[in-house]
Amino acid sequence: MTGQEPGRPRRTEAVVHRSGPELSHLVLPGWMHGQITVPIPTDELLSATDLGRDELPWTELTVTANLAAATDTDVDPRDAQLPAWRCLQAA
C-alpha cells in the first residue's frame, strides 16, 4: 500500500486557536480542512513549548494526530512540537 494508512497517526501542522486553563483547542488544516477545532490538554502544550498560556493562541506547532478520524475526540493530537524555525529564533 502506498501513502498513509487510514487511522494511523502522523505528524501534521497545527495552530493553537484557544488556550484555556485546562483545555486548549487546535486547528489542524489537514483534518476537516481546519474547520473544526480539536481539544488538547493545555499542560501538554505548555510543557512542549515552554510558552506561557497567554502566548499560546495562534502559535504554529506540529502534532501527531489521526487525520482519518471521524470526530474531534478521535483525532487525539499528541507530541506537540514547535517548528524548527521557531526553535532557532528563540536560541
Secondary structure, DSSP 8 states (H G I E B T S, - for coil): --S--TT--EEEEEEEEEE-SSEEEEE-TTSGGG-SEEEEEHHHHHHHH---GGG-TT-EEEEEE-TT-SSHHHH--EEEE--HHHHHHH-
